[in-house]
């Protein structure tokens, strides 16, 4: 009766999983947060430039450009964080 069951050998998690998890935790995530903060600063600077230069068309255009690039940068950082979390969750890396 016991011959019907297959014995399964479970492998231990490798040091590579731990290494990748540590790289993500201590290098990639702080770098992404720093870049997100930089994009937020650019957006806020563009908003300040847009409001303070309300009478100057050139300043308003330049402020709009800074706001647009700030939003694009924030979107890219949030998307990168989401993709990294998806990959690590799929691979089971903690």
Secondary structure, 3 states (H helix, E strand, C coil): CHHHCCCCCCCCCCHHHHHHHHHHHHHHHHHHHHHHHHHHHHHHHHHHHHHHCCCCHHHHHHHHHHHHHHHHHHHHHHHHHHHHHHHHHHHCCC
